[in-house]
Amino acid sequence: MLQTIKKIGVLTSGGDAPGMNAAIRSVVRTCAFHDIKCYGIYRGYEGMIDGDFIEMDARSVKGIINKGGTILKSARSKEFRTKEGRQIAYDQLKKAGIDAFVVIGGDGSFTGAMIFNKEFNFPVMGIPGTIDNDIFGTTHTLGYDTALNTVVEVIDKIRDTASSHNRLFFVEVMGRDVGHIALNVGIAGGAEEILIPEEDLGLDRLVESLRRSKKSGKSSSIVVVAEGDKIGKSVFELKDYVDQNMEGYDVRVSVLGHMQRGGPPSCFDRVFASRMGVKAVESLITGKSNYMVGMKNDLIELTPFDQAVKGKSKINKELLRVSDIMSI
C-alpha cells in the first residue's frame, strides 16, 4: 500500500556548498505546489535528534536562491552514527508528524540516510551537495560549477602577478580524494602542470616539466595542485623541492582553502538545484525512497543510495590529454 506523504523534512548535512539554499527553496516550494507541509531541520542530523524543526512555506524561502551557504545550517553528528541516536531522531520525526525527508549533502550524509531507511523503513531522498564532484551516479554535484568559476577567477588574478615577477605559483585547490576541480580549473586557467590524486607525476618529472616550460620561453608558471595529490606531503614540500632543484623562479604558494565553498551559486547550480528539488519531492510522493537525485546526460535521474555511496567517480581521461597538449 502506497504511503501517503503529508509532511516532508529537509536538511543540509556535511560541508556546505553553493546552491544548497536554492535546493532548500526548491524542496519547500515543490511541497507547497503539491499541498504538502514542509519542515526545515536545522543543523543536519544533529538538529533532527534535538527536534530542531521549523515549518516552512513558499514565502519562507524568498530571496535565498542567490545566496551561498545554507540557511538551515550544517553540522556533523557523532550521535546519529549510533543506533540510539538514530532512534531519538526517528522519535522526533514521528512526534512532529514528518513522513519523509530530503537530505542535501555528500556520501557521508547519504550513508546516514541509507542506514536510517533500513532501520525504520522511513522514506528518504538525497540531493548531492559538495563542491568536490566526488559522488558516483551524477555528472555534477551541487556547488561544483560555482567552485570552478570561483577558482578560475582567482587563478586569473594570480597569473597577473606571476607574469609580472617571473614567479612560479603552486595553487592548492580542494579535492582530497579526486582531482575534478584541479583538472578543470588547471585547463581553464592555463596551468603548466596539474597535480591530482589519480595521476602520480613524481617530483623529478615535475621539475623536468617545469624546465621544459622555461626552455620553451615561459617566464612564469602556474601549477594547480589538488589537496589530495600524493607526490609531496604538502604543497609547501613541493615548493621546497623546486626551490632546491631549479633556478630562475621565485616560487610562491597560494592555498585557496574554504573560499572555494563560498559565494553566490552560478546560474547552472541554481537551475540544477531547482530541478533536483522538484525530482526529490515528487519521487517521494510517488512512493520512491532510498535514492539520490542526480544528473545523467542532462536528465535528472535517480541512483540507489548504495550505488552512490559505494561507487567511485572517475576523472575524464580526455581532459588529461587536453591538459598535456595545452601546456606545451
The 8 nearest C-alpha neighbors of each residue, nearest first, counted from 0:
[[1, 2, 3, 286, 285, 4, 287, 284],
 [2, 0, 286, 3, 285, 4, 284, 287],
 [1, 3, 4, 0, 286, 284, 98, 285],
 [4, 2, 5, 1, 284, 98, 286, 285],
 [3, 5, 98, 6, 284, 2, 99, 7],
 [4, 6, 35, 36, 3, 98, 7, 97],
 [5, 7, 36, 97, 98, 37, 35, 4],
 [8, 6, 37, 99, 100, 97, 98, 38],
 [7, 9, 100, 38, 37, 39, 101, 99],
 [10, 8, 101, 39, 100, 40, 102, 38],
 [11, 9, 40, 102, 43, 103, 39, 12],
 [10, 12, 103, 43, 73, 102, 104, 71],
 [11, 13, 43, 104, 73, 74, 108, 103],
 [14, 12, 104, 75, 74, 73, 15, 108],
 [15, 13, 16, 12, 129, 73, 104, 74],
 [14, 16, 68, 13, 69, 260, 73, 17],
 [15, 17, 142, 129, 260, 128, 130, 19],
 [18, 16, 142, 67, 264, 19, 68, 261],
 [17, 19, 21, 264, 20, 142, 268, 269],
 [18, 20, 22, 21, 17, 69, 16, 23],
 [21, 19, 23, 69, 22, 18, 64, 63],
 [20, 22, 64, 18, 24, 19, 23, 272],
 [23, 21, 272, 25, 19, 24, 20, 276],
 [24, 22, 20, 26, 25, 21, 27, 19],
 [25, 23, 21, 27, 22, 60, 26, 28],
 [24, 26, 276, 22, 273, 28, 23, 27],
 [27, 25, 276, 23, 29, 24, 28, 30],
 [28, 26, 30, 24, 25, 29, 37, 23],
 [29, 27, 31, 57, 25, 30, 26, 32],
 [28, 30, 32, 26, 31, 27, 277, 25],
 [29, 31, 35, 27, 33, 28, 32, 34],
 [32, 30, 28, 34, 29, 33, 35, 57],
 [31, 33, 29, 30, 34, 28, 35, 57],
 [32, 34, 30, 31, 35, 29, 28, 281],
 [35, 33, 31, 32, 30, 36, 5, 29],
 [36, 34, 30, 5, 33, 31, 6, 37],
 [35, 37, 6, 5, 30, 7, 34, 31],
 [38, 36, 7, 55, 6, 8, 27, 54],
 [39, 37, 54, 8, 53, 55, 52, 7],
 [38, 40, 9, 53, 52, 8, 10, 54],
 [41, 39, 52, 10, 9, 51, 46, 47],
 [40, 42, 71, 46, 51, 43, 72, 39],
 [43, 41, 73, 46, 72, 74, 45, 71],
 [42, 44, 12, 73, 11, 10, 45, 46],
 [43, 45, 47, 46, 76, 48, 79, 42],
 [46, 44, 76, 48, 47, 43, 42, 49],
 [47, 45, 42, 49, 51, 41, 44, 48],
 [46, 48, 44, 50, 88, 45, 49, 51],
 [47, 49, 88, 45, 46, 50, 87, 44],
 [50, 48, 46, 51, 47, 45, 88, 91],
 [51, 49, 47, 91, 48, 52, 46, 92],
 [50, 52, 46, 49, 41, 40, 47, 53],
 [53, 51, 40, 39, 50, 38, 41, 54],
 [54, 52, 39, 38, 55, 40, 51, 41],
 [53, 55, 38, 37, 39, 52, 56, 36],
 [56, 54, 59, 38, 37, 53, 39, 27],
 [57, 55, 59, 58, 27, 31, 37, 54],
 [56, 58, 28, 59, 60, 31, 27, 55],
 [57, 59, 61, 60, 56, 55, 28, 62],
 [60, 58, 56, 55, 57, 61, 27, 24],
 [61, 59, 24, 58, 63, 57, 62, 56],
 [62, 60, 58, 63, 59, 57, 64, 24],
 [61, 63, 64, 60, 65, 66, 59, 58],
 [62, 64, 66, 65, 61, 20, 60, 21],
 [65, 63, 21, 66, 20, 62, 269, 24],
 [64, 66, 263, 63, 264, 67, 62, 21],
 [67, 65, 263, 63, 64, 20, 68, 264],
 [66, 68, 17, 263, 262, 261, 264, 18],
 [67, 69, 15, 17, 16, 261, 19, 66],
 [68, 70, 20, 72, 71, 19, 67, 15],
 [69, 71, 72, 20, 68, 63, 41, 19],
 [70, 72, 41, 69, 42, 11, 40, 73],
 [73, 71, 42, 69, 70, 41, 11, 74],
 [72, 74, 42, 12, 43, 11, 13, 71],
 [75, 73, 42, 43, 13, 12, 76, 45],
 [74, 76, 13, 77, 12, 45, 73, 43],
 [77, 75, 45, 78, 79, 44, 74, 80],
 [76, 78, 80, 79, 75, 81, 45, 84],
 [77, 79, 84, 80, 76, 81, 45, 85],
 [80, 78, 84, 85, 81, 76, 77, 44],
 [79, 81, 78, 77, 82, 84, 76, 111],
 [82, 80, 84, 79, 83, 78, 85, 77],
 [81, 83, 85, 84, 86, 80, 79, 78],
 [84, 82, 86, 81, 85, 87, 78, 79],
 [85, 83, 79, 78, 81, 87, 86, 82],
 [84, 86, 88, 82, 79, 87, 83, 89],
 [87, 85, 89, 83, 84, 88, 82, 90],
 [86, 88, 90, 84, 85, 89, 48, 91],
 [89, 87, 48, 85, 91, 47, 86, 90],
 [90, 88, 86, 92, 91, 87, 85, 93],
 [89, 91, 87, 93, 88, 92, 94, 86],
 [92, 90, 94, 88, 89, 50, 93, 87],
 [91, 93, 89, 97, 95, 94, 90, 96],
 [94, 92, 96, 90, 95, 91, 97, 89],
 [93, 95, 91, 92, 96, 90, 97, 89],
 [96, 94, 92, 93, 97, 91, 50, 52],
 [97, 95, 93, 94, 92, 98, 6, 5],
 [96, 98, 6, 92, 95, 7, 93, 99],
 [99, 97, 6, 4, 7, 96, 5, 122],
 [100, 98, 122, 7, 123, 97, 8, 121],
 [99, 101, 8, 123, 7, 9, 102, 124],
 [100, 102, 9, 124, 125, 123, 8, 10],
 [101, 103, 125, 10, 11, 9, 126, 104],
 [104, 102, 126, 11, 128, 125, 127, 10],
 [105, 103, 128, 12, 127, 108, 13, 11],
 [106, 104, 108, 107, 127, 128, 129, 109],
 [105, 107, 109, 108, 308, 110, 134, 104],
 [108, 106, 110, 109, 105, 111, 13, 104],
 [107, 109, 111, 105, 106, 110, 104, 12],
 [108, 110, 106, 112, 111, 107, 113, 105],
 [111, 109, 113, 107, 108, 112, 106, 114],
 [112, 110, 108, 114, 109, 113, 115, 107],
 [111, 113, 109, 115, 110, 114, 116, 108],
 [114, 112, 110, 116, 115, 111, 109, 289],
 [113, 115, 117, 111, 116, 112, 118, 110],
 [116, 114, 112, 118, 113, 117, 119, 111],
 [115, 117, 121, 120, 113, 114, 119, 118],
 [116, 118, 114, 115, 120, 119, 113, 121],
 [117, 119, 115, 116, 120, 114, 121, 113],
 [118, 120, 121, 116, 117, 115, 89, 86],
 [121, 119, 116, 117, 118, 122, 115, 123],
 [120, 122, 116, 119, 123, 99, 115, 98],
 [123, 121, 99, 288, 116, 120, 100, 289],
 [124, 122, 100, 288, 289, 99, 101, 121],
 [123, 125, 101, 290, 289, 288, 291, 279],
 [126, 124, 291, 102, 101, 103, 292, 290],
 [125, 127, 103, 292, 291, 102, 128, 104],
 [128, 126, 104, 140, 105, 103, 141, 125],
 [127, 129, 141, 104, 140, 103, 105, 16],
 [130, 128, 16, 131, 141, 105, 142, 140],
 [129, 131, 143, 142, 132, 16, 146, 141],
 [130, 132, 133, 129, 174, 143, 180, 179],
 [133, 131, 140, 130, 139, 143, 134, 129],
 [132, 134, 131, 312, 177, 135, 311, 140],
 [135, 133, 312, 132, 307, 136, 311, 106],
 [134, 136, 312, 307, 310, 311, 137, 133],
 [137, 135, 307, 302, 134, 293, 138, 306],
 [136, 138, 293, 294, 139, 295, 135, 134],
 [137, 139, 294, 295, 136, 140, 293, 132],
 [140, 138, 137, 132, 294, 141, 143, 293],
 [139, 141, 132, 127, 128, 143, 129, 142],
 [140, 142, 128, 143, 129, 127, 18, 268],
 [143, 141, 17, 130, 16, 145, 144, 18],
 [142, 144, 130, 146, 145, 141, 140, 132],
 [145, 143, 147, 146, 142, 148, 268, 265],
 [146, 144, 265, 148, 142, 147, 264, 143],
 [145, 147, 149, 143, 259, 148, 144, 150],
 [148, 146, 144, 150, 145, 149, 151, 184],
 [147, 149, 151, 145, 146, 150, 152, 144],
 [150, 148, 146, 152, 147, 151, 145, 259],
 [151, 149, 153, 147, 152, 148, 146, 154],
 [150, 152, 154, 148, 153, 149, 184, 188],
 [151, 153, 155, 149, 150, 154, 148, 156],
 [152, 154, 150, 156, 151, 155, 157, 149],
 [155, 153, 157, 151, 156, 152, 158, 188],
 [156, 154, 158, 152, 153, 157, 151, 188],
 [157, 155, 153, 159, 154, 158, 152, 160],
 [156, 158, 154, 159, 160, 155, 161, 153],
 [159, 157, 161, 155, 156, 160, 162, 154],
 [160, 158, 156, 157, 161, 162, 163, 155],
 [159, 161, 163, 158, 162, 157, 164, 156],
 [162, 160, 166, 158, 163, 164, 159, 165],
 [161, 163, 165, 219, 160, 164, 159, 158],
 [162, 164, 160, 161, 165, 159, 166, 158],
 [163, 165, 166, 161, 162, 160, 219, 249],
 [166, 164, 219, 218, 162, 161, 163, 248],
 [165, 167, 161, 249, 219, 164, 248, 250],
 [166, 168, 220, 250, 219, 221, 248, 249],
 [169, 167, 221, 251, 252, 250, 170, 222],
 [168, 170, 252, 222, 223, 221, 253, 251],
 [171, 169, 253, 223, 254, 224, 168, 252],
 [170, 172, 224, 254, 225, 223, 226, 255],
 [173, 171, 225, 255, 226, 224, 181, 170],
 [172, 174, 226, 225, 175, 256, 171, 131],
 [173, 175, 225, 177, 226, 178, 176, 131],
 [174, 176, 227, 226, 177, 173, 225, 228],
 [177, 175, 227, 174, 196, 178, 133, 228],
 [178, 176, 174, 179, 196, 175, 133, 197],
 [177, 179, 195, 181, 174, 180, 225, 182],
 [180, 178, 182, 181, 177, 314, 183, 132],
 [179, 181, 183, 182, 178, 184, 147, 131],
 [182, 180, 178, 184, 225, 185, 179, 183],
 [183, 181, 185, 179, 180, 184, 178, 193],
 [182, 184, 185, 186, 180, 181, 187, 179],
 [185, 183, 187, 186, 181, 188, 151, 182],
 [184, 186, 190, 188, 182, 183, 187, 181],
 [185, 187, 189, 183, 184, 188, 322, 190],
 [188, 186, 184, 185, 189, 183, 151, 190],
 [189, 187, 185, 186, 184, 190, 151, 154],
 [188, 190, 186, 187, 185, 191, 326, 325],
 [191, 189, 185, 221, 192, 222, 188, 186],
 [190, 192, 326, 221, 222, 220, 189, 193],
 [191, 193, 222, 190, 223, 194, 221, 326],
 [194, 192, 223, 222, 224, 185, 182, 195],
 [193, 195, 224, 228, 225, 223, 192, 200],
 [194, 196, 178, 228, 225, 197, 198, 224],
 [197, 195, 228, 227, 198, 229, 177, 178],
 [196, 198, 195, 199, 177, 178, 228, 314],
 [199, 197, 196, 195, 200, 194, 228, 229],
 [200, 198, 201, 230, 197, 229, 196, 195],
 [199, 201, 198, 204, 205, 202, 194, 230],
 [202, 200, 204, 230, 199, 203, 205, 231],
 [203, 201, 205, 204, 206, 230, 200, 237],
 [202, 204, 206, 205, 201, 207, 200, 208],
 [205, 203, 207, 201, 206, 202, 208, 200],
 [204, 206, 202, 208, 203, 207, 201, 209],
 [207, 205, 209, 203, 208, 204, 210, 202],
 [208, 206, 204, 210, 209, 205, 203, 211],
 [207, 209, 211, 205, 210, 206, 204, 212],
 [208, 210, 212, 206, 211, 207, 213, 205],
 [211, 209, 207, 213, 212, 208, 214, 206],
 [210, 212, 214, 208, 209, 213, 215, 207],
 [213, 211, 209, 215, 210, 214, 217, 208],
 [212, 214, 217, 210, 216, 215, 211, 218],
 [215, 213, 211, 216, 212, 210, 217, 209],
 [214, 216, 212, 213, 217, 211, 327, 210],
 [217, 215, 213, 214, 218, 212, 211, 219],
 [216, 218, 213, 219, 212, 215, 214, 220],
 [217, 219, 165, 213, 216, 162, 220, 166],
 [220, 218, 165, 166, 162, 167, 217, 161],
 [221, 219, 167, 191, 168, 222, 166, 190],
 [220, 222, 168, 190, 191, 167, 169, 223],
 [221, 223, 192, 169, 190, 193, 191, 170],
 [224, 222, 170, 193, 185, 169, 171, 181],
 [225, 223, 171, 194, 170, 193, 172, 226],
 [224, 226, 172, 195, 174, 227, 228, 181],
 [227, 225, 175, 173, 174, 228, 172, 171],
 [228, 226, 175, 225, 196, 176, 174, 229],
 [229, 227, 196, 195, 225, 226, 230, 194],
 [228, 230, 231, 196, 227, 199, 232, 195],
 [231, 229, 201, 228, 199, 202, 232, 200],
 [232, 230, 233, 229, 237, 236, 234, 228],
 [231, 233, 236, 230, 229, 234, 237, 235],
 [234, 232, 231, 236, 235, 237, 226, 228],
 [233, 235, 237, 236, 238, 231, 171, 169],
 [236, 234, 238, 233, 237, 239, 252, 232],
 [235, 237, 239, 233, 238, 234, 231, 240],
 [238, 236, 234, 240, 235, 239, 231, 241],
 [237, 239, 235, 241, 236, 240, 242, 250],
 [240, 238, 242, 236, 237, 241, 243, 235],
 [241, 239, 237, 243, 242, 238, 244, 236],
 [240, 242, 244, 238, 243, 245, 239, 237],
 [243, 241, 239, 240, 244, 245, 238, 250],
 [244, 242, 240, 241, 245, 239, 246, 238],
 [245, 243, 241, 242, 240, 246, 206, 239],
 [244, 246, 241, 242, 243, 247, 206, 248],
 [247, 245, 248, 244, 242, 243, 241, 249],
 [246, 248, 245, 249, 165, 166, 218, 213],
 [249, 247, 166, 250, 246, 167, 165, 245],
 [248, 250, 166, 167, 251, 165, 247, 164],
 [251, 249, 167, 248, 166, 168, 238, 242],
 [250, 252, 168, 167, 169, 249, 253, 238],
 [253, 251, 169, 168, 170, 254, 235, 250],
 [252, 254, 170, 255, 169, 171, 251, 168],
 [255, 253, 171, 256, 170, 252, 172, 169],
 [254, 256, 172, 171, 253, 258, 257, 259],
 [257, 255, 258, 254, 259, 172, 173, 171],
 [256, 258, 259, 260, 255, 261, 173, 172],
 [257, 259, 260, 261, 256, 255, 262, 149],
 [260, 258, 257, 146, 261, 149, 256, 150],
 [261, 259, 258, 257, 16, 146, 17, 15],
 [262, 260, 258, 259, 67, 17, 68, 263],
 [261, 263, 67, 264, 17, 66, 260, 68],
 [262, 264, 67, 66, 65, 17, 265, 261],
 [265, 263, 17, 18, 145, 268, 67, 65],
 [264, 266, 145, 268, 267, 269, 263, 144],
 [267, 265, 269, 268, 270, 264, 271, 145],
 [266, 268, 265, 270, 269, 271, 144, 264],
 [267, 269, 271, 265, 270, 266, 18, 264],
 [270, 268, 266, 272, 271, 267, 21, 18],
 [269, 271, 273, 267, 272, 268, 274, 266],
 [270, 272, 268, 274, 273, 269, 267, 275],
 [273, 271, 22, 275, 269, 270, 274, 21],
 [272, 274, 25, 270, 276, 271, 275, 22],
 [273, 275, 271, 277, 272, 276, 270, 278],
 [274, 276, 278, 272, 277, 273, 279, 292],
 [277, 275, 26, 25, 279, 273, 278, 22],
 [276, 278, 274, 275, 280, 279, 29, 281],
 [277, 279, 275, 281, 276, 280, 282, 274],
 [280, 278, 276, 282, 277, 281, 275, 124],
 [279, 281, 283, 282, 277, 278, 284, 26],
 [280, 282, 284, 278, 283, 279, 277, 285],
 [283, 281, 285, 279, 287, 284, 280, 278],
 [282, 284, 287, 286, 280, 281, 285, 288],
 [283, 285, 281, 282, 286, 4, 280, 287],
 [286, 284, 282, 283, 287, 281, 1, 2],
 [285, 287, 283, 284, 1, 282, 288, 2],
 [288, 286, 283, 282, 285, 289, 284, 122],
 [287, 289, 122, 123, 290, 124, 283, 286],
 [290, 288, 123, 124, 304, 113, 303, 122],
 [291, 289, 303, 304, 124, 302, 288, 301],
 [290, 292, 125, 302, 301, 304, 126, 124],
 [291, 293, 301, 126, 300, 125, 275, 279],
 [294, 292, 137, 300, 299, 301, 291, 136],
 [293, 295, 299, 137, 298, 138, 297, 300],
 [294, 296, 298, 297, 137, 138, 299, 300],
 [295, 297, 298, 294, 138, 299, 137, 300],
 [298, 296, 295, 294, 299, 138, 300, 293],
 [299, 297, 295, 296, 294, 300, 293, 274],
 [298, 300, 294, 293, 295, 297, 275, 292],
 [299, 301, 293, 294, 292, 298, 295, 302],
 [300, 302, 292, 291, 290, 293, 303, 299],
 [301, 303, 291, 290, 136, 304, 307, 292],
 [304, 302, 290, 306, 305, 291, 289, 307],
 [303, 305, 290, 307, 306, 289, 291, 308],
 [304, 306, 308, 307, 303, 309, 113, 110],
 [307, 305, 309, 310, 304, 308, 303, 302],
 [306, 308, 135, 304, 310, 305, 136, 309],
 [309, 307, 305, 106, 306, 310, 304, 110],
 [308, 310, 306, 307, 305, 311, 135, 304],
 [311, 309, 135, 306, 307, 308, 312, 134],
 [312, 310, 135, 313, 134, 309, 133, 307],
 [311, 313, 135, 133, 134, 310, 314, 136],
 [314, 312, 311, 315, 177, 133, 135, 179],
 [313, 315, 316, 179, 312, 178, 177, 197],
 [314, 316, 317, 318, 313, 319, 179, 182],
 [317, 315, 319, 318, 314, 320, 313, 321],
 [316, 318, 320, 319, 315, 321, 322, 314],
 [317, 319, 321, 316, 320, 315, 322, 182],
 [320, 318, 322, 316, 317, 321, 323, 315],
 [319, 321, 323, 317, 322, 318, 324, 316],
 [322, 320, 318, 324, 319, 323, 325, 317],
 [321, 323, 319, 325, 320, 324, 186, 318],
 [324, 322, 320, 326, 321, 325, 319, 327],
 [323, 325, 321, 322, 326, 327, 320, 319],
 [324, 326, 322, 323, 327, 321, 189, 186],
 [325, 327, 191, 323, 324, 322, 190, 192],
 [326, 325, 324, 323, 212, 191, 215, 211]]
